[in-house]
Amino acid sequence: MSATTAEDLLTVLESFIGRLHCGIQTAGIEALIAADLTFSQMRTLLVLSQQPEPGPIHEIATRLELSVAAAGRNVDQLVRLGLVDRVEDDADRRVKRISLSGRGRTLIATFKDGQRRYALELLADVAERDARHLIEALRPVMAKLGCPEPGPAEISTASPPSPQLYHHRQEIPV
């Protein structure tokens, strides 16, 4: 690919990804607004949704770039709202481990569902043939990024892509 073509492709991708990102954030935000949370509390929930295991408050504070005290206040309020669970660490009872509660996971799932619906509505206007070409064109880029190759059950030539097409995607930092 020529340098000019690569620059043209990058320009299109930057525009597409930027607009897609803004649109999906707006589309999913209604669920978080309805919960009447502060922006910092929303960010806390999103960070917790990306953690595979419960974590201590100081790690959450670091990821959010907040003081431990500010992160602790967010967690206290989220615990009171039933969106977050706080449990003692098995090895050190002074350490409290924080994770999303069932209600918190449901709220984040609703947020992400809104994002997916928005993106799928946009992509519905892409012709089947063009979508298949785009999938094939992006394979080497995805491989270079270390994204797992979707299995045959996830991409079919006979049916539309599964809603879980890239379920191993890396989360965007909040």
C-alpha positions in Angstrom: 0.0 0.0 0.0 1.3 3.4 -0.9 2.0 6.0 1.8 -0.8 8.2 0.3 -3.3 5.4 0.4 -2.3 4.5 4.0 -2.8 8.2 5.0 -6.2 8.3 3.3 -7.2 5.0 5.0 -6.0 6.4 8.4 -8.0 9.6 7.8 -11.2 7.6 7.1 -10.6 5.3 10.1 -9.9 8.2 12.5 -13.1 9.9 11.4 -15.1 6.6 11.6 -13.7 5.5 15.0 -14.0 8.9 16.5 -17.7 9.3 15.5 -18.5 5.7 16.4 -16.8 6.1 19.9 -18.7 9.3 20.6 -22.0 7.8 19.4 -21.7 4.6 21.4 -20.8 6.5 24.5 -23.8 8.7 24.1 -26.1 5.8 23.3 -25.2 3.9 26.4 -25.1 6.8 28.8 -28.8 6.9 29.4 -28.6 3.9 31.7 -25.9 5.6 33.8 -27.8 8.9 33.8 -30.9 7.2 35.0 -29.0 5.8 37.9 -28.2 9.4 39.0 -24.5 8.9 39.4 -21.7 11.4 39.3 -19.3 11.3 36.4 -16.6 10.0 38.9 -18.9 7.2 40.1 -19.7 6.2 36.6 -16.0 6.0 35.8 -15.5 3.9 38.9 -18.2 1.4 37.7 -16.6 1.2 34.3 -13.2 0.6 35.7 -14.6 -2.2 38.0 -16.3 -3.7 35.0 -12.9 -4.2 33.3 -11.3 -6.0 36.3 -11.5 -9.8 36.3 -11.1 -9.9 40.1 -12.1 -7.7 43.0 -9.4 -5.1 43.7 -8.3 -2.9 46.5 -9.3 0.8 46.5 -5.7 2.0 46.0 -5.6 0.2 42.6 -8.9 1.6 41.6 -7.7 5.1 42.6 -4.6 4.7 40.5 -6.6 3.7 37.4 -9.0 6.6 37.9 -6.2 9.0 38.7 -7.9 10.0 41.9 -6.7 10.1 45.5 -7.4 7.0 47.6 -9.8 9.2 49.7 -11.8 10.3 46.7 -12.0 6.8 45.3 -13.0 5.6 48.7 -15.9 8.1 48.8 -17.1 7.0 45.4 -16.9 3.4 46.5 -18.8 4.2 49.8 -21.6 5.8 47.8 -21.7 3.0 45.3 -21.9 0.4 48.1 -24.9 2.3 49.6 -26.6 2.3 46.2 -26.0 -1.5 46.0 -23.9 -1.2 42.8 -20.6 -2.3 44.4 -19.6 -5.0 46.8 -16.8 -4.5 49.3 -15.3 -7.5 51.1 -12.3 -8.1 53.3 -9.2 -9.6 51.7 -8.6 -13.2 52.8 -4.9 -12.6 53.5 -5.1 -9.1 55.0 -8.3 -8.0 56.7 -7.2 -4.3 56.6 -7.5 -4.5 52.8 -11.0 -4.2 51.3 -11.6 -5.7 47.8 -14.1 -3.9 45.6 -16.2 -5.4 42.8 -19.4 -4.8 40.9 -22.5 -6.2 42.6 -25.1 -8.0 40.6 -27.0 -4.7 40.3 -23.8 -3.0 39.2 -23.1 -5.6 36.5 -26.7 -5.3 35.3 -26.3 -1.5 35.0 -23.0 -1.8 33.1 -24.6 -4.5 30.8 -27.4 -2.1 30.0 -24.9 0.6 29.2 -22.9 -1.7 26.9 -26.1 -3.0 25.3 -27.1 0.5 24.4 -23.6 1.0 22.8 -23.9 -2.2 20.8 -27.4 -1.4 19.5 -26.2 2.0 18.3 -23.2 0.5 16.5 -25.3 -2.3 15.0 -27.8 0.3 13.7 -25.0 2.1 11.9 -23.5 -1.0 10.5 -26.9 -2.3 9.2 -26.5 0.1 6.3 -23.3 -1.7 5.1 -24.0 -4.2 2.3 -23.3 -7.8 3.2 -20.5 -8.1 0.5 -18.8 -4.9 1.7 -19.0 -6.1 5.4 -17.3 -9.4 4.4 -14.6 -7.5 2.5 -14.0 -5.2 5.5 -13.8 -8.2 7.9 -11.1 -9.8 5.6 -9.3 -6.5 5.1 -9.0 -6.0 8.9 -7.8 -9.5 9.7 -4.1 -8.7 9.3 -4.5 -5.5 11.4 -6.3 -7.4 14.1 -3.6 -10.1 14.1 -0.9 -7.5 14.4 -2.8 -6.0 17.4 -2.9 -9.4 19.0 -6.7 -9.7 18.8 -7.8 -13.4 18.8 -9.1 -14.7 15.5 -12.9 -15.3 15.7 -13.8 -18.9 15.3 -16.0 -20.3 12.5 -19.1 -20.2 14.8 -18.5 -16.4 15.3 -18.2 -15.5 11.6 -20.3 -17.3 9.1 -20.5 -16.7 5.4 -24.2 -17.6 5.4 -25.5 -15.4 8.2 -24.8 -11.9 9.7 -22.0 -11.6 12.2 -22.8 -12.8 15.7 -23.4 -10.1 18.3 -20.4 -11.6 20.1 -18.1 -11.2 17.1 -15.2 -9.8 19.0 -16.1 -10.7 22.5 -12.4 -10.8 23.5 -11.9 -7.2 22.7 -9.7 -5.0 24.8 -11.6 -2.3 26.7 -11.0 1.3 26.0 -9.6 3.1 29.1 -12.1 5.4 30.8 
